[in-house]
Structures are given as structure tokens and as C-alpha cells.
Amino acid sequence: MPSPERAAAAAADGPPALRFPFDAAALTEAPIITERLVLRPLEASDAADVFEYQRIPEVLRYLPWPERDRAEAYEHTAKRAAARVLADDGDFFVLAMTLPGTPSVDDVSGDRVIGDMMVRVSSAKHAQLELGWVVHPDFQGKGYAREAATAIRDFAFETLNPHRIQAFLDARNAASAALCERLGMRREATILEEQYNDGEWQDTALYGVLRREWAAAKG
């Protein structure tokens, strides 16, 4: 049973009220701009930049992605880029993390995609969203992931109005766990041997933050 204080706080939050449907195509013309990054919907034309990190073993170690050759990886990026509308459970969109001033690997006139951020509907009924991210190792350790994830978290709460945002991580991924904590998320569970990847059973860590907790931290 929740404490009376927690029950009262939850009641004050009211029932689920996601602002759905939401079409991420709107972020093409009005991207999310942070101090150093531009976050806009992933495009099929970003496939060359995405492949630069999608093919790295140390990146794949913590993602449920198999190794793909270039053609398979480009097809995968095109499928992810085509997902734009949030309305039902499992719907998602992906935003490219672009770094202005750093040229794309196949088009020096374009800005490089150094990683991507995902927003997925965990439960429309209960107003729960999931965040996910991946960053090229060459651009890790510079605060880009935190900058992008903070912006996506704030955008999701302010625009989509979830009751809760969560993240599921490979439990070995210390860097992503630290990022979750910087985002104000708590580690709520470790799901033992939840997935079988790369020839072994792997644990999953669950992190979450409630809307009222985010609002209180924002001030």
C-alpha cells in the first residue's frame, strides 16, 4: 500500500492525459535546439552517419541490435525514420542528434548525426513513455548525451504530458545508468536474465521518473 502522502500526491496528478496523437514531423521545421546540438526527426538519408556507430561492437553490446551489413543497416535506418506518429502502445519516433559544424560522413554540406534519441509509448492507457539513446563512441564523454536526453525529457513532459517516463537498460551499461540518474530517474528494478542476446542471458535495469518529480526538480 502506498503511503497516504504518496496516494494524495498521485491523486492530485489526476488521470492519464497524454496529448495524442502526436506527429514528430512537426519537429522537422521546428527542431529542438540545445546549446550545441540540433535534434530533428531521423531521415533515411542519415543512414551513412548512423552506420558509423551502428556497426561498432562496443555500441551493439548494449543494444538489442544484431550485426548488420551496410545494406541491412540502411534499411533499418529507413524503417526507424519512417516512424513518426505516437498514438498507441509501441509507437515511437527517433530524433537525430546533429552536431552543427561537423560534416556528415557522406555529405560535407550537411551536419553529422552523432547519435539518436528515441521516444516510445510504453502505455497509452497509463500515460507512460520510454526514452532510449545511442551515441557514437567518438562523441561520448563530452556531455552530448546528457544535453540531448535532458532536452528530450523536458520536451516529452511539456508537450506530450506523460505521467511517467522510463528507460530500460542493459544492466551492464554503467554510462547510461549514470545518465538516467543525472536525468532525475531512479533505479526501480533489475530484471534478471530478461533477454537472450549475443549468446548469453542479460539483465535489464529499469529507471523511471514521475511528472511531479520532474516538475519539482525544474523548480
C-alpha positions, 0 to 999 in steps of 0.5 A: 500500500502506498503511503497516504502522502504518496496516494494524495500526491498521485491523486492530485496528478489526476488521470492519464492525459497524454496529448495524442496523437502526436506527429514528430514531423512537426519537429522537422521545421521546428527542431529542438535546439540545445546549446550545441546540438540540433535534434530533428526527426531521423531521415533515411538519408542519415543512414551513412552517419548512423552506420558509423556507430551502428556497426561498432561492437562496443555500441551493439553490446548494449543494444538489442541490435544484431550485426548488420551489413551496410545494406541491412543497416540502411534499411533499418535506418529507413524503417526507424525514420519512417516512424513518426506518429505516437498514438498507441502502445509501441509507437515511437519516433527517433530524433537525430542528434546533429552536431552543427559544424561537423560534416556528415560522413557522406555529405560535407554540406550537411551536419553529422548525426552523432547519435539518436534519441528515441521516444516510445509509448510504453502505455497509452492507457497509463500515460507512460513513455520510454526514452532510449539513446545511442551515441557514437563512441567518438562523441561520448564523454563530452556531455552530448548525451546528457544535453540531448536526453535532458532536452528530450525529457523536458520536451516529452513532459511539456508537450506530450504530458506523460505521467511517467517516463522510463528507460530500460537498460542493459544492466551492464551499461554503467554510462547510461545508468549514470545518465538516467540518474543525472536525468532525475530517474531512479533505479526501480528494478533489475530484471534478471536474465530478461533477454537472450542476446549475443549468446548469453542471458542479460539483465535489464535495469529499469529507471523511471521518473514521475511528472511531479518529480520532474516538475519539482526538480525544474523548480 
